[in-house]
């Protein structure tokens, strides 16, 4: 609905009631990123990962924030961490490949794109 401030307040209240809710920190990070506060988003993603370090989606989300800040080495590191937790994340391979293209590492990009296609051959046809 686009009511980001209310969403932040709701997640903050949830965290106040139980500060071990990794998903609440992750979601609060997502909202910060949507608001353009990538540094704030990273703080929340870090908190989520301190509580539950096996959340591949949080690594992917933190990667988005690092990429937006132009910190591609941290972005790739987060992709790698997500893939260590779940090697079937075709979007992670696809997106890491795009970062490799930005860095001029076309060989690594091609390998990632091929792996993404192997995992999800119909991805281009998905809505």
Secondary structure, 3 states (H helix, E strand, C coil): CCCHHHHHHHHHHHHHHCCCCHHHHHHHHHHHHHCCCHHHHHHHHHHHHHHCCCCHHHHHHHHHHHHHCCCHHHHHHHHHHHHHHCCCCHHHHHHHHHHHHHHCCHHHHHHHHHHHHHHCCCHHHCC
